[in-house]
Amino acid sequence: MAESRTKLLFILFLFFLLISVLFIVPLIGSQPLHIQQIIDYLKGIETTSGIIFFRIRIPRILLAIITGASLALAGVVFQSLLRNPLATPYTLGVSSGGALGAVLVIKLGVAFSWWGFSTIQISAFMGSIATITLVYFLARRQRRISVYVMILAGVTLSYFFGAMILMLHFLADFTETRQMVRWMMGGLDVVNPEILWRSLPLLFVSYLVLFSQARMLNILSTSEEIALSKGIAIERVQKIAFLFASLLTGLVVAISGPIGFVGLIIPHFLRLIIGYDHRYLMPASLLLGGSFLAICDTVARTILAPVDIPVGIITALIGGPFFVWLLVRRG
Amino acid sequence: MIRFEKVFFRYQENPVLKDLTFTIADGEFVGIIGPNGAGKSTMLKLINRLLIPEKGKIALQNKPLKSYSHKELARWIGYVPQDFSTTFNYTALEIVLMGRYPYQKALAFDSAEDIQMALQAMEITDCDHLRSREIHTLSGGEKQLVILASALAQQPRILLLDEPTSALDIKHQIHFYQILHKLRNEQKITILTVTHEVNLAAQFCERIIILKNGMIVADGPTANVIQPEILQHIYDIPLQVISHPLNNLPVILPDFRSS
């Protein structure tokens, strides 16, 4: 798919796919819905189907979409920033730091809320941000960031936090342990729809800022020497991309927990279809990442209904074999 | 014009360049030779600001190199590394279009002019037939032509090449230097090439700078520098210099089997 027109058409297709997913997927669920009741709800009549559709399923699908979109976009950015196709939004320890924050407040039993966000969400977000700040300062060198040190620092911190999380597990009682394990599996239950709207500005700003770096990321993803010789202020690009991709990841991990594989398989799949140019790859990842997680979540809600399986298990069960297939196919 | 004045550079404790002073005039085709570890690549990277000197002054067109913005510098100088490898499999045309970056607005897509300049650069380096090929499918020789085209898409006045033909066979080496020769003659581009292929340098460069242990030990017109006494001392092997029967340019002939 070399022509830019074809690529734009494909992105348009992904956009309509996402819109269809947003309105079709909420109709599927353990409780069958009546279309007439949904339409009545729009006319101001309180109906059961309308309430389930608009107040329960749509917010949840929206959360799935922004989570999947953010993770896929962050995956693209981290892969090109670290020049490593196996990088994920979690490679640099963002999710482990977040998990440590979440597990810590579960163990301590602290409960307050701020602006609609729960203690666990706030603490997880702070854990993520503290981790990336630490990784950044460890990897900073004169005039640039060392991506090797960054990966090493991120992986090391992940293991270190992993040990601390295990320690907290060991000290926790059964109720706390269950809550911790459940958080680590990732989930898209929307307790308070307000936090969705409150997160959107930060998410959208991050998307736009990352899009604006697309051409620089193209060149930076080949080599630092080439990027410098083409006139790119590489430290600035590295800083911006790292900061906003980390913010995105930190925020969605705090709200939905560490959902795996989206940030890995969506970018890889799309590179096979529309190539490597970030100007197309980034919007495509955003759109397909959103649809993918919304569909996975529907599977999670319905496959063992009325039991709600954590969506992280579904993305891993679909993503793992898919990724192996990609590797075998290319090898 | 490039001017080095007492430029000193070191990696950690080891001085690599010791008070280097020289001037390159516009339109010169200069070969930089010397044994491994002499500081040749470091010198190129200082000109391109991939590295920053510890002491001394570097000037481009009589203005301090420091005073150029990243994009300004990229419009003056194109750079071809020794071997280009990338994890991500861009097409050849995408790689060449990256050379248009210093002329583009931050958010804009490639203009018709960008694409035209990129294709023109690929024509000059004889690689326009590779435009939609993925970079991972190219041979070493083809890849170097694409990278050269990417540097030319910057419309530079100066080209820096760091052992550009070290991985190529003799046919592709000659082809590559013939393209450089043409660029120098037709577009008056200043060319600095670091190389171990002394015979290629002797055929194509008009000026040779020899570096050893971070210092210039010889600098001048090719015929004056390609002398047996100088080269024997530099490379520490016995050798002869003869005249090429077709063009009388010097050819280096090591005494291959003497001990």
Interface residues (C-beta under 8 A of the other chain):
Chain A: A2 S4 S80 R83 N84 P85 R143 S212 R215 M216 N218 I219 S221 T222 S223 E225 I226 L228 S229 K230 G231 I232 A233 R271 G275 Y276 D277 R279
Chain B: N48 R49 L50 I52 S69 H70 K71 E72 L73 A74 R75 I77 G78 Y79 P81 F84 S85 T86 T87 F88 N89 Y90 T91 E94 I95 M98 G99 Y101 P102 Q104 A106 L107 F109 S132 A151 Q154
